[in-house]
Amino acid sequence: MNNQSDNAAAPSRTTVRIPTAFGDELEAWLYLPEGNGPYLAVVMAHGIGAIKAGGLAPFAERFCRDGFAAVVFDYRQWGGSSGQPREELSFPRQLEDYGTVIGWASAHPNIDERRIFAWGTSFAGMYIVELAVSDSRLAAAIGQAPLVDGFAAARLASPGRGLRLLAAALLDRLGSVFGRPPRYLPGAGRPGELAIGATEDARFGEKLMTPKDSTEWRNRVAARSLLSFSWRRPVRRAAAIRCPILLVVAEQDTMAPVGPAVRVTEKAPCGELYRSRGGHYDVYQGGASFDDVIRVELEFLHRHARTPNRI
């Protein structure tokens, strides 16, 4: 896809701090389009172990150029957001963080509270499905290379590796009871390594997710995090989804099982499926399907926002 906006200067953004009900603050980038608001808005967050500086700006910039405000945030305990301990994933907290940012966007004077979209990639697919079921503020939702079944993802590991991961998670959780700092696992590792993702695809993803600016990012996840999501199965709630939802499923995904994501689009009353080329990380800039994915997501946003499509 060739578009003049691809070569244009990046839209300006403002860094904002969004308070949570628990005292921590979420750091977010706010992109506002040219012209007069109120604007349609896309609330965006990354997958497991990644931060907003690791590959989300190209999506937000394209959405902004096409007339959408974008609010791109880091979860508590990650990236520029506050919260301790660092790099620990909590499914309930991160789902709450999405809700907090959606609420902040709804109250923003330059954002149309009736046309807010939730967008998530990889692990955030779990949150996207949950939000599409429960959050009536959403106009629609998008998940790309989405993980929607934690149990199915856990089964991708070999039995031996799966037991080692479980043992590491239990030991770390036990240590937390006694106030010990987290034991960390690499977010991405080589095949055979004890890491959250241990495939060649994961190593390719690590290169794409590493921030290109000076933002600090650690390729690690607290082992206890595995106990927060491995049993969760949002796929089972697909029939209760209340808004249009688009899932972009990578044909050769080795990180997020494809079958459950397809079932979500089949069961959701307004589910849509797009099968992208390549693997899990090919949806990002630098991957084989980035241009196609952007085109499909923008078409979906315009269609459900009822605005002219500029691509």
C-alpha positions as CSV (number, residue, x, y, z in Angstrom):
1,M,0.0,0.0,0.0
2,N,1.4,3.4,-1.0
3,N,0.1,6.4,0.8
4,Q,1.4,9.9,0.8
5,S,1.0,10.0,4.6
6,D,3.6,7.2,4.9
7,N,6.3,9.8,4.0
8,A,4.8,12.7,5.9
9,A,6.3,14.0,9.2
10,A,5.1,12.1,12.2
11,P,2.0,13.7,13.9
12,S,2.8,15.5,17.1
13,R,2.0,13.9,20.4
14,T,1.7,14.9,24.0
15,T,2.8,12.8,26.9
16,V,0.1,12.7,29.6
17,R,-0.2,11.1,33.1
18,I,-3.5,9.4,33.8
19,P,-4.3,8.8,37.5
20,T,-5.6,5.4,38.6
21,A,-7.9,4.7,41.5
22,F,-5.0,3.1,43.4
23,G,-2.6,6.0,43.3
24,D,-0.4,5.0,40.5
25,E,-0.2,6.9,37.2
26,L,-0.4,5.6,33.6
27,E,1.9,7.3,31.1
28,A,0.2,7.7,27.7
29,W,0.9,9.4,24.4
30,L,-2.0,11.5,23.1
31,Y,-2.2,12.1,19.4
32,L,-4.7,14.6,18.1
33,P,-5.5,15.1,14.4
34,E,-5.6,18.4,12.6
35,G,-8.8,20.2,12.4
36,N,-11.6,20.7,14.9
37,G,-12.8,18.1,17.4
38,P,-14.4,16.3,19.0
39,Y,-12.4,13.4,17.4
40,L,-13.0,9.7,17.3
41,A,-10.4,7.9,19.4
42,V,-8.5,4.7,19.6
43,V,-7.3,3.5,23.0
44,M,-4.2,1.4,22.5
45,A,-1.9,-0.9,24.5
46,H,0.8,-3.6,23.9
47,G,1.1,-7.3,24.6
48,I,2.9,-9.2,27.2
49,G,6.3,-7.8,28.2
50,A,6.3,-4.9,25.7
51,I,5.8,-1.2,26.1
52,K,4.3,1.5,24.0
53,A,7.7,2.7,22.7
54,G,8.2,-0.7,21.2
55,G,6.3,-0.6,18.0
56,L,3.0,1.1,18.7
57,A,3.8,4.6,17.4
58,P,3.6,3.6,13.7
59,F,0.0,2.5,14.2
60,A,-1.0,5.5,16.3
61,E,0.5,7.9,13.7
62,R,-1.4,6.3,10.8
63,F,-4.6,6.4,12.8
64,C,-4.0,10.1,13.6
65,R,-3.2,11.0,10.0
66,D,-6.6,9.5,9.1
67,G,-8.5,11.6,11.5
68,F,-8.6,9.5,14.7
69,A,-7.2,10.6,18.1
70,A,-5.0,7.9,19.6
71,V,-4.3,7.3,23.2
72,V,-1.4,4.9,23.6
73,F,-0.5,3.8,27.2
74,D,1.7,1.7,29.3
75,Y,0.2,-0.6,31.9
76,R,1.0,0.0,35.6
77,Q,4.4,-1.4,36.5
78,W,5.6,-1.1,32.8
79,G,7.3,1.4,30.7
80,G,6.7,5.0,31.7
81,S,3.9,4.2,34.1
82,S,4.4,4.0,37.8
83,G,3.8,0.9,40.0
84,Q,5.8,-1.7,41.8
85,P,7.2,-4.3,41.4
86,R,8.4,-3.6,37.8
87,E,7.6,-5.9,34.9
88,E,4.9,-7.9,36.7
89,L,1.8,-8.7,34.7
90,S,-1.6,-8.8,36.5
91,F,-4.6,-9.6,34.3
92,P,-7.1,-7.8,36.5
93,R,-4.9,-4.7,36.9
94,Q,-4.2,-4.4,33.2
95,L,-7.8,-4.8,32.3
96,E,-8.6,-2.1,34.8
97,D,-6.0,0.1,33.2
98,Y,-7.8,-0.2,29.8
99,G,-11.0,0.9,31.5
100,T,-9.2,3.8,33.2
101,V,-7.8,5.1,29.9
102,I,-11.2,4.7,28.1
103,G,-12.8,6.7,30.9
104,W,-10.1,9.4,30.6
105,A,-10.6,9.5,26.8
106,S,-14.4,9.7,27.3
107,A,-14.0,12.8,29.5
108,H,-11.5,14.6,27.2
109,P,-13.0,17.7,25.7
110,N,-11.6,17.0,22.2
111,I,-12.7,13.3,22.0
112,D,-16.2,12.1,21.1
113,E,-17.3,9.9,24.0
114,R,-19.7,8.0,21.7
115,R,-17.0,6.8,19.3
116,I,-14.2,5.3,21.2
117,F,-12.4,2.1,19.9
118,A,-10.3,-0.3,21.9
119,W,-7.2,-1.6,20.2
120,G,-4.8,-4.3,21.5
121,T,-2.1,-6.5,20.1
122,S,-0.9,-10.0,21.0
123,F,-1.6,-10.7,24.7
124,A,-3.9,-7.6,24.8
125,G,-6.3,-9.6,22.7
126,M,-7.5,-11.1,26.0
127,Y,-8.4,-7.6,27.2
128,I,-10.0,-6.7,23.9
129,V,-12.4,-9.6,24.1
130,E,-13.3,-8.9,27.7
131,L,-13.8,-5.2,27.0
132,A,-16.0,-5.9,23.9
133,V,-18.2,-8.0,26.2
134,S,-18.4,-5.7,29.2
135,D,-17.6,-2.0,28.3
136,S,-20.6,-0.3,26.9
137,R,-18.6,2.9,26.1
138,L,-16.9,1.2,23.1
139,A,-18.0,1.7,19.5
140,A,-15.9,-1.2,18.4
141,A,-12.7,-3.2,19.1
142,I,-9.7,-4.5,17.3
143,G,-7.2,-7.2,18.3
144,Q,-4.2,-8.1,16.1
145,A,-2.3,-11.4,16.4
146,P,-4.6,-11.8,19.4
147,L,-4.2,-14.2,22.3
148,V,-7.7,-15.0,23.5
149,D,-7.2,-18.3,25.3
150,G,-4.5,-18.5,27.9
151,F,-4.9,-22.2,28.4
152,A,-4.4,-23.0,24.7
153,A,-1.3,-20.8,24.7
154,A,0.2,-22.6,27.7
155,R,-0.3,-25.9,25.8
156,L,2.1,-24.7,23.1
157,A,5.0,-25.3,25.4
158,S,6.4,-28.8,25.5
159,P,5.5,-30.7,28.7
160,G,9.0,-30.4,30.1
161,R,9.2,-26.6,29.4
162,G,5.7,-26.1,30.6
163,L,6.5,-27.7,34.0
164,R,9.7,-25.6,34.3
165,L,7.7,-22.5,33.7
166,L,5.0,-23.5,36.2
167,A,7.7,-24.3,38.8
168,A,9.4,-20.9,38.2
169,A,6.0,-19.1,38.6
170,L,5.1,-20.9,41.8
171,L,8.5,-20.2,43.4
172,D,8.2,-16.6,42.5
173,R,4.7,-16.3,43.9
174,L,5.9,-18.0,47.1
175,G,8.8,-15.6,47.3
176,S,6.4,-12.7,47.0
177,V,4.5,-13.8,50.1
178,F,7.7,-13.3,52.0
179,G,8.4,-9.9,50.4
180,R,11.1,-11.1,48.0
181,P,11.7,-9.3,44.7
182,P,10.4,-11.0,41.5
183,R,12.3,-13.7,39.7
184,Y,12.3,-12.7,36.1
185,L,12.0,-14.7,32.9
186,P,13.1,-13.4,29.5
187,G,10.1,-12.3,27.4
188,A,11.7,-13.7,24.3
189,G,14.3,-16.4,24.1
190,R,15.8,-18.9,21.7
191,P,14.2,-22.3,21.2
192,G,14.8,-24.4,24.3
193,E,15.4,-21.5,26.6
194,L,13.2,-20.9,29.7
195,A,11.4,-17.8,28.4
196,I,7.8,-16.7,27.9
197,G,8.2,-17.0,24.2
198,A,11.0,-19.4,23.0
199,T,10.8,-19.6,19.3
200,E,12.6,-18.0,16.3
201,D,9.5,-15.9,15.8
202,A,10.0,-14.6,19.3
203,R,13.5,-13.5,18.6
204,F,12.3,-11.6,15.5
205,G,9.7,-10.0,17.6
206,E,12.3,-8.9,20.2
207,K,14.1,-6.9,17.5
208,L,10.8,-5.2,16.4
209,M,9.7,-4.5,20.0
210,T,13.0,-3.0,21.2
211,P,12.5,0.8,21.3
212,K,14.3,2.7,18.5
213,D,14.8,5.7,20.7
214,S,16.5,6.0,24.1
215,T,13.6,4.5,26.1
216,E,14.7,1.8,28.5
217,W,13.1,-1.6,28.0
218,R,13.9,-4.8,29.7
219,N,13.1,-8.0,27.9
220,R,11.7,-9.7,31.0
221,V,8.5,-10.6,32.8
222,A,8.1,-11.6,36.5
223,A,7.6,-15.4,36.6
224,R,4.6,-15.0,38.9
225,S,2.8,-13.3,36.1
226,L,2.1,-16.7,34.5
227,L,-0.3,-17.5,37.3
228,S,-2.4,-14.5,36.4
229,F,-3.5,-15.5,33.0
230,S,-2.6,-19.1,31.9
231,W,-6.1,-20.3,33.0
232,R,-8.1,-17.4,31.6
233,R,-10.2,-18.1,28.5
234,P,-12.0,-15.0,27.2
235,V,-12.8,-17.0,24.0
236,R,-15.6,-18.6,26.0
237,R,-17.4,-15.2,26.2
238,A,-17.4,-14.5,22.5
239,A,-21.1,-14.9,22.0
240,A,-21.7,-12.1,24.6
241,I,-19.6,-9.5,22.7
242,R,-21.8,-6.4,22.3
243,C,-19.9,-4.3,19.7
244,P,-18.3,-4.9,16.4
245,I,-14.9,-6.6,16.8
246,L,-12.1,-7.2,14.2
247,L,-9.5,-9.8,14.9
248,V,-6.4,-9.9,12.7
249,V,-5.0,-13.4,12.8
250,A,-1.6,-14.3,11.5
251,E,-1.6,-17.4,9.3
252,Q,1.7,-18.7,10.7
253,D,1.4,-17.6,14.3
254,T,3.6,-19.6,16.7
255,M,2.9,-17.4,19.7
256,A,-0.9,-17.1,19.9
257,P,-3.1,-20.0,18.9
258,V,-5.1,-19.2,15.8
259,G,-8.1,-21.5,16.4
260,P,-9.5,-19.7,19.4
261,A,-9.3,-16.3,17.7
262,V,-11.2,-17.6,14.7
263,R,-13.9,-19.0,17.0
264,V,-14.3,-15.6,18.6
265,T,-15.1,-14.0,15.2
266,E,-17.5,-16.9,14.4
267,K,-19.4,-16.6,17.7
268,A,-19.4,-12.8,18.1
269,P,-22.6,-11.3,16.7
270,C,-20.6,-8.7,14.8
271,G,-17.3,-10.5,14.5
272,E,-14.9,-9.9,11.6
273,L,-11.8,-11.9,10.7
274,Y,-8.7,-10.9,8.6
275,R,-6.0,-13.4,8.0
276,S,-2.6,-11.7,7.7
277,R,0.5,-13.1,6.0
278,G,3.4,-14.4,8.0
279,G,3.9,-14.9,11.7
280,H,2.9,-13.3,15.0
281,Y,5.2,-10.3,14.6
282,D,4.7,-9.7,10.9
283,V,1.8,-7.3,11.7
284,Y,4.2,-4.7,13.0
285,Q,6.2,-2.2,11.0
286,G,9.1,-4.2,9.7
287,G,7.0,-7.3,9.2
288,A,5.5,-8.7,6.0
289,S,1.9,-7.7,6.7
290,F,2.1,-4.2,8.3
291,D,0.8,-2.3,5.3
292,D,-2.1,-4.7,4.8
293,V,-3.0,-4.8,8.4
294,I,-3.1,-1.0,8.6
295,R,-5.3,-0.8,5.6
296,V,-7.8,-3.3,7.0
297,E,-7.9,-1.7,10.4
298,L,-8.4,1.7,9.0
299,E,-11.2,0.5,6.8
300,F,-12.9,-1.2,9.9
301,L,-12.5,2.0,11.9
302,H,-14.0,4.2,9.3
303,R,-16.8,1.9,8.6
304,H,-17.9,1.6,12.2
305,A,-17.3,5.3,12.8
306,R,-19.2,6.2,9.7
307,T,-16.5,8.6,8.5
308,P,-14.9,8.9,5.0
309,N,-12.0,6.6,4.5
310,R,-8.9,8.5,3.4
311,I,-6.7,5.6,2.4
